[in-house]
Structures are given as structure tokens and as C-alpha cells.
Amino acid sequence: MCKEFLNFFPKSYSLRCILGYIYRCLKNYEQAHSYLKKAINLKPKEPIAYLICGEIFFWQSNYNEAINNLEKSRDYKAKINNLYIILGNSYLFYKNYYVNANHNYNDALKNDPDNYLCLKNNACSYEKRHMYSEALK
């Protein structure tokens, strides 16, 4: 049905993001990226398509591309807590950028201080930097 709406609304950013998200959920990442790239071309300063692209790249273990897309989403003012967690995870797994991981986890924890997965990953990134007292906080 969404594809049919594209005939009526060929310049719909939101519709392309929805289709990209649906294909992401179906793990059809190639099709998801196709819709998301078109959405980005329509509105290059909107954050949602970058966020979804970043999530896909993260799940594909392409952390460099995940970071690039997630940072654009953050820079364009996406206000989604999961953005900071995925960005932190990407930094944690990509070339051991533990400081950047900590910054993003701390931003996520400001909004949701009881997020146990985020707390665990944040402690892990402190431990990797041998900052054991920070990991205990």
C-alpha cells in the first residue's frame, strides 16, 4: 500500500522513511537503503533517514558508515535516545573509540538513567580505558 502512495506523493520524505524502516525490519537492507537514499536526496537536513541508515549499517557491522549517518542524524537534531546508544555502540566496536562511546552513552543516560544496557556498555567502555573507578559509578 505504501508503494502505491508513492505514485500520488512522489516527493514524500516521510513515506520513503516508512518504507525504509519496513524493509529494515524485514532485513531487506538493500531495498531499505534505496528508499532512505531517496529520502535523503529529497530532504538532506532531516534526521530520521540518517538514523535508520545508521541503524542498518550498525546491524551490518559497518561501524564507520553507522557513525557517519548517526552523527548526521544527531547534528540535524534528532531527539531519539536510541540514537546515542547505537552511536555509542558503534564507537565501542569501531577502532576502540572509547571516549566517544562514553560521551554518547552519557548523553543517553541523561534522558534515561536506568537504561541497564547503556549502563553496562558505558561501564565496559570505561573498563577498556582502565578507568575502573568510573566504571563503578
DSSP file (Angstrom, degrees, kcal/mol; ACC not computed):
  #  RESIDUE AA STRUCTURE BP1 BP2  ACC     N-H-->O    O-->H-N    N-H-->O    O-->H-N    TCO  KAPPA ALPHA  PHI   PSI    X-CA   Y-CA   Z-CA
    1    1 A M     >        0   0    0      0, 0.0     4,-1.6     0, 0.0     3,-0.2   0.000 360.0 360.0 360.0 -42.7    0.0    0.0    0.0
    2    2 A C  H  >  +     0   0    0      1,-0.2     4,-1.1     2,-0.2    17,-0.1   0.891 360.0  55.3 -60.9 -38.8    2.8    2.4    0.9
    3    3 A K  H  > S+     0   0    0      1,-0.2     4,-0.6     2,-0.2     3,-0.4   0.881 105.0  53.5 -61.8 -36.5    4.4    1.9   -2.5
    4    4 A E  H >> S+     0   0    0      1,-0.2     3,-1.2    -3,-0.2     4,-0.7   0.870 102.1  58.2 -65.9 -36.0    1.1    2.8   -4.2
    5    5 A F  H >X S+     0   0    0     -4,-1.6     4,-2.6     1,-0.3     3,-0.7   0.795  92.3  69.2 -64.3 -27.0    1.1    6.1   -2.2
    6    6 A L  H 3< S+     0   0    0     -4,-1.1    -1,-0.3    -3,-0.4    -2,-0.2   0.814  92.2  59.9 -61.0 -28.3    4.4    7.0   -3.8
    7    7 A N  H << S+     0   0    0     -3,-1.2    -1,-0.3    -4,-0.6    -2,-0.2   0.864 113.7  36.1 -65.1 -34.6    2.5    7.3   -7.1
    8    8 A F  H << S+     0   0    0     -4,-0.7    -2,-0.2    -3,-0.7    -1,-0.2   0.773 130.9  30.9 -87.8 -29.0    0.4   10.1   -5.5
    9    9 A F    ><  +     0   0    0     -4,-2.6     3,-1.6     1,-0.1    -1,-0.2  -0.593  66.1 163.8-129.1  69.9    3.2   11.6   -3.4
   10   10 A P  T 3  S+     0   0    0      0, 0.0    -1,-0.1     0, 0.0    -4,-0.1   0.667  77.8  49.3 -66.9 -15.4    6.4   11.1   -5.3
   11   11 A K  T 3  S+     0   0    0     -3,-0.1     2,-0.8    31,-0.0    -5,-0.1   0.003  76.9 134.0-111.6  28.7    8.3   13.6   -3.2
   12   12 A S    <>  -     0   0    0     -3,-1.6     4,-1.4     1,-0.2     5,-0.1  -0.703  32.3-175.3 -85.9 110.1    7.2   12.3    0.2
   13   13 A Y  H  > S+     0   0    0     -2,-0.8     4,-2.2     2,-0.2    -1,-0.2   0.932  85.4  51.4 -63.6 -47.9   10.2   12.1    2.6
   14   14 A S  H  > S+     0   0    0      1,-0.2     4,-2.5     2,-0.2    -1,-0.2   0.892 107.4  51.6 -61.0 -42.8    8.1   10.5    5.3
   15   15 A L  H  > S+     0   0    0      1,-0.2     4,-2.4     2,-0.2    -1,-0.2   0.890 110.2  49.1 -63.6 -39.5    6.7    7.8    3.1
   16   16 A R  H  X S+     0   0    0     -4,-1.4     4,-2.5     2,-0.2    -1,-0.2   0.871 110.8  50.7 -68.4 -36.3   10.2    6.9    1.9
   17   17 A C  H  X S+     0   0    0     -4,-2.2     4,-2.6     2,-0.2    -2,-0.2   0.911 110.0  50.3 -65.6 -41.0   11.4    6.7    5.6
   18   18 A I  H  X S+     0   0    0     -4,-2.5     4,-2.6     2,-0.2    -2,-0.2   0.933 112.3  46.5 -62.0 -46.0    8.5    4.5    6.5
   19   19 A L  H  X S+     0   0    0     -4,-2.4     4,-2.6     1,-0.2     5,-0.2   0.904 112.0  51.3 -63.6 -40.6    9.3    2.2    3.6
   20   20 A G  H  X S+     0   0    0     -4,-2.5     4,-2.0     1,-0.2    -2,-0.2   0.912 111.2  48.0 -60.4 -42.3   12.9    2.2    4.5
   21   21 A Y  H  X S+     0   0    0     -4,-2.6     4,-2.4     2,-0.2    -2,-0.2   0.906 110.5  51.2 -66.0 -41.9   12.0    1.3    8.1
   22   22 A I  H  X S+     0   0    0     -4,-2.6     4,-1.6     1,-0.2    -2,-0.2   0.940 111.9  46.3 -60.6 -47.2    9.7   -1.5    7.0
   23   23 A Y  H  <>S+     0   0    0     -4,-2.6     5,-2.7     1,-0.2    -1,-0.2   0.841 109.6  55.5 -66.8 -31.3   12.4   -3.0    4.8
   24   24 A R  H ><5S+     0   0    0     -4,-2.0     3,-1.5    -5,-0.2    -1,-0.2   0.932 107.2  49.5 -62.1 -45.2   14.9   -2.7    7.7
   25   25 A C  H 3<5S+     0   0    0     -4,-2.4    -2,-0.2     1,-0.3    -1,-0.2   0.825 110.4  50.2 -63.4 -31.2   12.5   -4.7    9.9
   26   26 A L  T 3<5S-     0   0    0     -4,-1.6    -1,-0.3    -5,-0.2    -2,-0.2   0.449 114.4-121.4 -83.4  -0.7   12.3   -7.3    7.1
   27   27 A K  T < 5S+     0   0    0     -3,-1.5     2,-1.1    -4,-0.2    -3,-0.2   0.742  71.3 135.6  62.4  26.3   16.1   -7.3    7.0
   28   28 A N     >< +     0   0    0     -5,-2.7     4,-2.2     1,-0.2    -1,-0.2  -0.691  24.6 168.2 -97.3  76.8   16.0   -6.3    3.3
   29   29 A Y  H  >  +     0   0    0     -2,-1.1     4,-2.9     1,-0.2     5,-0.2   0.811  66.4  57.9 -67.8 -32.9   18.7   -3.8    3.8
   30   30 A E  H  > S+     0   0    0      2,-0.2     4,-1.7     1,-0.2    -1,-0.2   0.942 111.2  42.0 -63.3 -46.2   19.4   -3.1    0.1
   31   31 A Q  H  > S+     0   0    0      2,-0.2     4,-2.0     1,-0.2    -2,-0.2   0.887 113.6  53.7 -67.6 -38.3   15.8   -2.1   -0.5
   32   32 A A  H  X S+     0   0    0     -4,-2.2     4,-2.4     1,-0.2    -2,-0.2   0.941 108.5  48.8 -60.4 -47.7   15.8   -0.1    2.8
   33   33 A H  H  X S+     0   0    0     -4,-2.9     4,-2.8     1,-0.2     5,-0.2   0.869 106.8  57.8 -61.0 -36.3   18.9    1.8    1.7
   34   34 A S  H  X S+     0   0    0     -4,-1.7     4,-1.6    -5,-0.2    -1,-0.2   0.943 111.1  40.6 -60.3 -48.4   17.3    2.5   -1.7
   35   35 A Y  H  X S+     0   0    0     -4,-2.0     4,-2.0     1,-0.2    -1,-0.2   0.890 115.7  51.1 -67.4 -38.7   14.3    4.3   -0.1
   36   36 A L  H  X S+     0   0    0     -4,-2.4     4,-2.6     2,-0.2    -2,-0.2   0.877 106.8  52.9 -69.8 -37.0   16.4    6.0    2.5
   37   37 A K  H  X S+     0   0    0     -4,-2.8     4,-2.2     2,-0.2    -1,-0.2   0.901 110.2  49.0 -62.6 -39.8   18.8    7.4    0.0
   38   38 A K  H  X S+     0   0    0     -4,-1.6     4,-1.7    -5,-0.2    -2,-0.2   0.888 110.3  51.1 -66.5 -38.0   15.9    8.8   -2.0
   39   39 A A  H  X S+     0   0    0     -4,-2.0     4,-2.4     2,-0.2    -2,-0.2   0.923 109.8  49.6 -63.5 -43.5   14.5   10.3    1.2
   40   40 A I  H  < S+     0   0    0     -4,-2.6    -2,-0.2     1,-0.2    -1,-0.2   0.884 108.3  53.3 -63.7 -38.5   17.9   11.9    2.0
   41   41 A N  H  < S+     0   0    0     -4,-2.2    -1,-0.2     1,-0.2    -2,-0.2   0.855 110.7  47.7 -64.0 -33.6   18.0   13.4   -1.5
   42   42 A L  H  < S+     0   0    0     -4,-1.7    -2,-0.2     1,-0.2    -1,-0.2   0.908 134.1  10.5 -72.6 -42.5   14.6   14.9   -1.0
   43   43 A K    ><  +     0   0    0     -4,-2.4     3,-1.7    -5,-0.1    -1,-0.2  -0.699  67.1 177.8-139.8  82.8   15.4   16.4    2.4
   44   44 A P  T 3  S+     0   0    0      0, 0.0    -4,-0.1     0, 0.0    -3,-0.1   0.586  79.9  53.4 -68.1  -8.8   19.1   16.2    3.2
   45   45 A K  T 3  S+     0   0    0     -5,-0.0    -5,-0.1    31,-0.0    -2,-0.0   0.198  81.9 103.6-111.6  16.8   18.8   18.1    6.5
   46   46 A E    <>  -     0   0    0     -3,-1.7     4,-0.5    -6,-0.1     3,-0.2  -0.826  61.6-148.2 -96.9 139.2   16.1   15.9    8.1
   47   47 A P  H  > S+     0   0    0      0, 0.0     4,-2.0     0, 0.0     5,-0.1   0.731  76.8  74.5 -84.0 -22.9   17.4   13.4   10.7
   48   48 A I  H  > S+     0   0    0      1,-0.2     4,-2.5     2,-0.2     5,-0.2   0.898  94.4  49.4 -66.9 -43.9   15.2   10.3   10.5
   49   49 A A  H  > S+     0   0    0      1,-0.2     4,-2.5     2,-0.2    -1,-0.2   0.898 112.2  50.3 -61.6 -39.1   16.5    8.8    7.3
   50   50 A Y  H  X S+     0   0    0     -4,-0.5     4,-2.8     2,-0.2    -1,-0.2   0.900 109.2  52.2 -63.5 -39.9   20.1    9.1    8.6
   51   51 A L  H  X S+     0   0    0     -4,-2.0     4,-2.3     2,-0.2    -2,-0.2   0.939 111.3  45.1 -61.3 -48.2   19.1    7.5   11.8
   52   52 A I  H  X S+     0   0    0     -4,-2.5     4,-2.3     2,-0.2    -1,-0.2   0.911 113.6  50.3 -64.9 -41.5   17.5    4.5   10.1
   53   53 A C  H  X S+     0   0    0     -4,-2.5     4,-2.8    -5,-0.2     5,-0.2   0.926 109.8  51.6 -59.9 -44.0   20.5    4.2    7.7
   54   54 A G  H  X S+     0   0    0     -4,-2.8     4,-2.3     1,-0.2    -2,-0.2   0.897 108.4  50.7 -60.5 -41.5   22.8    4.3   10.7
   55   55 A E  H  X S+     0   0    0     -4,-2.3     4,-2.5     2,-0.2    -1,-0.2   0.923 110.9  49.1 -61.3 -44.0   20.9    1.5   12.5
   56   56 A I  H  X S+     0   0    0     -4,-2.3     4,-1.5     1,-0.2    -2,-0.2   0.942 111.0  48.5 -62.3 -47.5   21.2   -0.6    9.4
   57   57 A F  H  <>S+     0   0    0     -4,-2.8     5,-2.8     1,-0.2    -1,-0.2   0.886 110.2  53.3 -61.1 -37.0   24.9   -0.1    9.0
   58   58 A F  H ><5S+     0   0    0     -4,-2.3     3,-2.0     1,-0.2    -1,-0.2   0.948 108.4  48.3 -61.2 -48.0   25.3   -0.9   12.7
   59   59 A W  H 3<5S+     0   0    0     -4,-2.5    -1,-0.2     1,-0.3    -2,-0.2   0.741 109.9  53.5 -66.5 -21.5   23.5   -4.2   12.3
   60   60 A Q  T 3<5S-     0   0    0     -4,-1.5    -1,-0.3    -5,-0.2    -2,-0.2   0.353 116.2-118.1 -89.8   5.4   25.7   -4.9    9.2
   61   61 A S  T < 5S+     0   0    0     -3,-2.0     2,-1.1     1,-0.2    -3,-0.2   0.729  74.0 134.7  61.7  25.2   28.8   -4.3   11.4
   62   62 A N     >< +     0   0    0     -5,-2.8     4,-2.1    -6,-0.2    -1,-0.2  -0.683  24.9 168.1 -98.5  76.2   29.7   -1.4    9.1
   63   63 A Y  H  >  +     0   0    0     -2,-1.1     4,-2.8     1,-0.2     5,-0.2   0.808  66.4  58.3 -68.0 -32.9   30.5    0.9   12.1
   64   64 A N  H  > S+     0   0    0      2,-0.2     4,-2.3     1,-0.2    -1,-0.2   0.949 111.8  41.1 -62.2 -48.2   32.2    3.6   10.1
   65   65 A E  H  > S+     0   0    0      2,-0.2     4,-2.4     1,-0.2     5,-0.3   0.866 113.1  55.6 -67.8 -35.3   29.1    4.2    8.0
   66   66 A A  H  X S+     0   0    0     -4,-2.1     4,-2.9     2,-0.2     5,-0.3   0.945 109.2  46.8 -60.0 -47.0   26.9    3.8   11.0
   67   67 A I  H  X S+     0   0    0     -4,-2.8     4,-2.6     1,-0.2     5,-0.3   0.924 110.9  52.0 -61.3 -45.6   28.9    6.6   12.8
   68   68 A N  H  X S+     0   0    0     -4,-2.3     4,-1.5     1,-0.2    -1,-0.2   0.931 115.8  39.9 -57.8 -47.4   28.7    8.9    9.7
   69   69 A N  H  X S+     0   0    0     -4,-2.4     4,-2.3     2,-0.2    -2,-0.2   0.903 115.7  49.9 -71.3 -41.5   24.9    8.5    9.4
   70   70 A L  H  X S+     0   0    0     -4,-2.9     4,-2.5    -5,-0.3    -2,-0.2   0.874 109.2  52.0 -67.4 -36.3   24.2    8.6   13.1
   71   71 A E  H  X S+     0   0    0     -4,-2.6     4,-3.0    -5,-0.3    -1,-0.2   0.889 109.2  50.5 -66.4 -37.3   26.3   11.8   13.6
   72   72 A K  H  X S+     0   0    0     -4,-1.5     4,-2.1    -5,-0.3    -2,-0.2   0.929 110.2  50.1 -63.6 -43.2   24.4   13.5   10.8
   73   73 A S  H  <>S+     0   0    0     -4,-2.3     5,-2.1     1,-0.2    -2,-0.2   0.928 113.4  45.6 -60.0 -45.2   21.1   12.5   12.4
   74   74 A R  H ><5S+     0   0    0     -4,-2.5     3,-1.8     1,-0.2    -2,-0.2   0.919 111.4  52.3 -63.0 -44.2   22.4   13.9   15.7
   75   75 A D  H 3<5S+     0   0    0     -4,-3.0    -1,-0.2     1,-0.3    -2,-0.2   0.818 105.4  55.3 -63.8 -30.6   23.7   17.1   14.0
   76   76 A Y  T 3<5S-     0   0    0     -4,-2.1    -1,-0.3    -5,-0.2    -2,-0.2   0.178 126.3-102.5 -90.4  18.5   20.3   17.6   12.4
   77   77 A K  T < 5 +     0   0    0     -3,-1.8     2,-0.3     1,-0.2    -3,-0.2   0.795  52.6 175.3  74.4  35.5   18.7   17.5   15.9
   78   78 A A      < -     0   0    0     -5,-2.1    -1,-0.2    -6,-0.1     2,-0.2  -0.574  17.0-158.0 -66.0 133.8   17.2   14.0   16.1
   79   79 A K        +     0   0    0     -2,-0.3     2,-0.5     4,-0.0    -1,-0.1  -0.393  45.7 126.4-113.3  53.1   15.9   13.8   19.7
   80   80 A I    >>  -     0   0    0     -2,-0.2     3,-1.3     1,-0.1     4,-0.7  -0.953  51.5-150.9-117.4 121.4   15.8   10.0   20.0
   81   81 A N  H >> S+     0   0    0     -2,-0.5     4,-1.4     1,-0.3     3,-0.8   0.851  95.3  63.2 -60.5 -36.6   17.6    8.4   22.9
   82   82 A N  H 3> S+     0   0    0      1,-0.2     4,-2.8     2,-0.2     5,-0.3   0.796  92.0  67.4 -60.4 -27.8   18.3    5.2   21.0
   83   83 A L  H <> S+     0   0    0     -3,-1.3     4,-2.4     1,-0.2    -1,-0.2   0.928 101.4  46.1 -55.8 -47.4   20.5    7.3   18.6
   84   84 A Y  H <X S+     0   0    0     -3,-0.8     4,-2.4    -4,-0.7    -1,-0.2   0.852 112.4  50.7 -67.6 -35.0   23.0    8.0   21.3
   85   85 A I  H  X S+     0   0    0     -4,-1.4     4,-2.7     2,-0.2    -2,-0.2   0.943 113.2  43.7 -68.8 -47.3   23.1    4.3   22.4
   86   86 A I  H  X S+     0   0    0     -4,-2.8     4,-2.5     2,-0.2    -2,-0.2   0.892 114.6  50.8 -65.8 -38.2   23.7    3.0   18.9
   87   87 A L  H  X S+     0   0    0     -4,-2.4     4,-2.3    -5,-0.3    -1,-0.2   0.918 111.2  48.6 -64.5 -42.7   26.2    5.7   18.2
   88   88 A G  H  X S+     0   0    0     -4,-2.4     4,-2.4     1,-0.2    -2,-0.2   0.919 111.9  49.2 -60.8 -44.1   28.0    4.8   21.5
   89   89 A N  H  X S+     0   0    0     -4,-2.7     4,-2.2     2,-0.2    -2,-0.2   0.895 109.0  52.9 -62.6 -39.8   27.9    1.1   20.5
   90   90 A S  H  X S+     0   0    0     -4,-2.5     4,-1.8     1,-0.2    -1,-0.2   0.920 111.4  45.6 -62.6 -43.5   29.3    1.9   17.1
   91   91 A Y  H  < S+     0   0    0     -4,-2.3     6,-1.7     1,-0.2    -1,-0.2   0.882 110.4  55.1 -65.7 -37.4   32.2    3.8   18.6
   92   92 A L  H  < S+     0   0    0     -4,-2.4     4,-0.3     1,-0.2    -2,-0.2   0.896 117.2  35.0 -62.1 -40.4   32.8    1.0   21.1
   93   93 A F  H  < S+     0   0    0     -4,-2.2     2,-0.8    -5,-0.1    -1,-0.2   0.677 105.1  78.4 -89.3 -18.8   33.1   -1.6   18.3
   94   94 A Y  S >< S-     0   0    0     -4,-1.8     3,-1.2    -5,-0.2    -1,-0.1  -0.824 122.0 -37.3-101.0 110.2   34.8    0.6   15.7
   95   95 A K  T 3  S-     0   0    0     -2,-0.8    -1,-0.2     1,-0.2     3,-0.1   0.714 100.5 -80.6  52.6  25.0   38.5    1.1   16.3
   96   96 A N  T 3   +     0   0    0     -4,-0.3     2,-1.9     1,-0.2    -1,-0.2   0.877  65.5 171.1  56.2  45.8   38.1    1.3   20.0
   97   97 A Y    <>  +     0   0    0     -6,-1.7     4,-2.0    -3,-1.2    -1,-0.2  -0.519  10.1 161.2 -83.8  70.8   36.9    4.9   20.2
   98   98 A Y  H  >  +     0   0    0     -2,-1.9     4,-2.7     1,-0.2    -1,-0.2   0.829  65.4  55.9 -67.9 -34.1   36.0    4.5   23.9
   99   99 A V  H  > S+     0   0    0     -3,-0.2     4,-2.2     2,-0.2    -1,-0.2   0.938 110.1  45.9 -63.7 -45.5   36.0    8.2   24.7
  100  100 A N  H  > S+     0   0    0      1,-0.2     4,-2.0     2,-0.2    -1,-0.2   0.884 111.1  53.5 -64.3 -37.5   33.4    8.9   22.0
  101  101 A A  H  X S+     0   0    0     -4,-2.0     4,-2.7     1,-0.2     5,-0.2   0.944 108.2  50.3 -60.7 -47.4   31.4    5.9   23.2
  102  102 A N  H  X S+     0   0    0     -4,-2.7     4,-2.8     1,-0.2     5,-0.2   0.908 107.7  53.1 -57.9 -44.0   31.4    7.3   26.8
  103  103 A H  H  X S+     0   0    0     -4,-2.2     4,-1.9     1,-0.2    -1,-0.2   0.920 112.8  43.5 -59.0 -44.7   30.1   10.7   25.6
  104  104 A N  H  X S+     0   0    0     -4,-2.0     4,-2.2     2,-0.2    -1,-0.2   0.902 113.4  50.1 -71.4 -40.5   27.2    9.2   23.7
  105  105 A Y  H  X S+     0   0    0     -4,-2.7     4,-2.6     1,-0.2    -2,-0.2   0.920 110.4  51.1 -61.9 -41.7   26.3    6.7   26.5
  106  106 A N  H  X S+     0   0    0     -4,-2.8     4,-1.3    -5,-0.2    -1,-0.2   0.883 108.5  51.5 -63.7 -37.7   26.4    9.6   29.0
  107  107 A D  H  X S+     0   0    0     -4,-1.9     4,-0.8    -5,-0.2     3,-0.2   0.914 111.8  47.3 -63.1 -41.6   24.1   11.7   26.7
  108  108 A A  H >X S+     0   0    0     -4,-2.2     4,-1.7     1,-0.2     3,-0.7   0.898 109.2  53.8 -65.2 -40.1   21.7    8.7   26.6
  109  109 A L  H 3< S+     0   0    0     -4,-2.6    -1,-0.2     1,-0.2    -2,-0.2   0.743  97.0  65.5 -70.2 -22.6   21.8    8.2   30.3
  110  110 A K  H 3< S+     0   0    0     -4,-1.3    -1,-0.2    -3,-0.2    -2,-0.2   0.880 112.0  35.6 -62.1 -36.3   20.9   11.9   30.9
  111  111 A N  H << S+     0   0    0     -4,-0.8    -2,-0.2    -3,-0.7    -1,-0.2   0.747 136.3  20.8 -88.4 -26.6   17.5   11.0   29.4
  112  112 A D    ><  +     0   0    0     -4,-1.7     3,-1.7     1,-0.1    -1,-0.2  -0.624  64.3 175.5-144.8  78.7   17.1    7.5   30.7
  113  113 A P  T 3  S+     0   0    0      0, 0.0    -4,-0.1     0, 0.0    -1,-0.1   0.628  79.4  56.4 -66.2 -12.4   19.4    6.9   33.8
  114  114 A D  T 3   +     0   0    0     -5,-0.0     2,-1.2     4,-0.0     3,-0.1   0.200  67.1 127.2-103.8  16.0   18.0    3.4   34.4
  115  115 A N    <>  -     0   0    0     -3,-1.7     4,-2.5     1,-0.2     5,-0.2  -0.612  41.2-168.8 -76.0 100.0   18.8    2.0   30.9
  116  116 A Y  H  > S+     0   0    0     -2,-1.2     4,-2.6     1,-0.2    -1,-0.2   0.844  81.1  52.6 -66.2 -36.6   20.8   -1.1   32.1
  117  117 A L  H  > S+     0   0    0      2,-0.2     4,-2.5     1,-0.2    -1,-0.2   0.918 112.2  46.6 -64.1 -41.7   22.2   -2.0   28.7
  118  118 A C  H  > S+     0   0    0      2,-0.2     4,-2.6     1,-0.2    -2,-0.2   0.905 112.1  50.7 -65.8 -41.7   23.5    1.5   28.3
  119  119 A L  H  X S+     0   0    0     -4,-2.5     4,-2.5     2,-0.2    -2,-0.2   0.913 111.5  48.5 -60.9 -43.0   24.9    1.5   31.8
  120  120 A K  H  X S+     0   0    0     -4,-2.6     4,-2.3     2,-0.2    -2,-0.2   0.932 113.6  45.4 -63.8 -46.7   26.6   -1.9   31.1
  121  121 A N  H  X S+     0   0    0     -4,-2.5     4,-2.3     2,-0.2    -1,-0.2   0.877 112.2  52.0 -66.5 -36.8   28.1   -0.7   27.8
  122  122 A N  H  X S+     0   0    0     -4,-2.6     4,-2.0     2,-0.2    -1,-0.2   0.930 110.5  47.9 -63.8 -45.0   29.3    2.6   29.4
  123  123 A A  H  X S+     0   0    0     -4,-2.5     4,-2.6     1,-0.2    -2,-0.2   0.894 110.1  53.6 -61.7 -39.5   31.0    0.7   32.2
  124  124 A C  H  X S+     0   0    0     -4,-2.3     4,-2.3     1,-0.2    -1,-0.2   0.909 107.6  49.7 -61.4 -42.6   32.6   -1.6   29.6
  125  125 A S  H  X S+     0   0    0     -4,-2.3     4,-0.9     2,-0.2    -1,-0.2   0.871 111.8  48.4 -68.2 -34.7   34.0    1.4   27.7
  126  126 A Y  H ><>S+     0   0    0     -4,-2.0     5,-2.6     2,-0.2     3,-0.6   0.915 110.4  52.1 -66.8 -41.6   35.4    2.8   30.9
  127  127 A E  H ><5S+     0   0    0     -4,-2.6     3,-1.9     1,-0.2    -2,-0.2   0.896 104.3  56.0 -61.3 -40.3   36.9   -0.5   31.7
  128  128 A K  H 3<5S+     0   0    0     -4,-2.3    -1,-0.2     1,-0.3    -2,-0.2   0.784 108.2  49.0 -62.3 -26.4   38.6   -0.7   28.3
  129  129 A R  T <<5S-     0   0    0     -4,-0.9    -1,-0.3    -3,-0.6    -2,-0.2   0.327 117.6-116.0 -93.4   6.5   40.2    2.7   29.1
  130  130 A H  T < 5S+     0   0    0     -3,-1.9     2,-0.8     1,-0.2    -3,-0.2   0.808  73.7 136.4  62.1  31.7   41.4    1.3   32.5
  131  131 A M     >< +     0   0    0     -5,-2.6     4,-1.7     1,-0.2     3,-0.5  -0.602  19.9 162.4-104.3  68.4   39.2    3.8   34.3
  132  132 A Y  H  >  +     0   0    0     -2,-0.8     4,-1.2     1,-0.2    -1,-0.2   0.824  67.5  55.6 -64.1 -36.0   37.8    1.3   36.8
  133  133 A S  H  > S+     0   0    0      1,-0.2     4,-0.5     2,-0.2    -1,-0.2   0.878 108.6  49.2 -66.7 -35.2   36.5    3.8   39.3
  134  134 A E  H >4 S+     0   0    0     -3,-0.5     3,-0.9     1,-0.2    -1,-0.2   0.867 106.0  57.5 -68.4 -35.8   34.4    5.5   36.6
  135  135 A A  H 3< S+     0   0    0     -4,-1.7    -1,-0.2     1,-0.2    -2,-0.2   0.785 103.6  54.3 -64.8 -26.6   33.1    2.0   35.6
  136  136 A L  H 3<        0   0    0     -4,-1.2    -1,-0.2    -3,-0.2    -2,-0.2   0.653 360.0 360.0 -81.9 -16.0   31.8    1.5   39.2
  137  137 A K    <<        0   0    0     -3,-0.9    -1,-0.2    -4,-0.5    -2,-0.1   0.496 360.0 360.0 -70.4 360.0   29.7    4.7   39.3
